[in-house]
Amino acid sequence: MYWYVAKIVYQIICGTGDHLPQFDEQLRLISATSKAEAWKKAVQIGEQEQYAFRNQREELVEWRYINVPELHTLDELKDGMEIYSRVEEPDNANSYVALLQMKAAQLQTQKMFELNV
């Protein structure tokens, strides 16, 4: 068995879709005997995990599966290796950094709680 990283892409559509296009790019670890099998498993995951729900305004919100545009073999796993990199261009850098700091603090608090339990 080999390990692969698959990028599965969904389009997020709210209501009639009259909004700035949004896409959710997810990286998934796939265990398979070949690249072809890994791609097939990634496609199955993408199709199975698309979903829809109604928001507070009763608008349909969909995570619509698009495809698997990337599939990479992990030849070896090394501590600290880069798996994914994406450049963000937020409208407000201070708000973006504050959000990252808040999420990191929540994660740290959660981990400290788990260690004490």
Secondary structure, 3 states (H helix, E strand, C coil): CEEEEEEEEEEEEECCCCCCCEEEEEEEEEEECCHHHHHHHHHHHHHHCCEEEECCCCCEEEEEEEEEEEEEEECCCCCCCCCCCCCCCCCCHHHHHHHHHHHHHHHHHHHHHHHHC
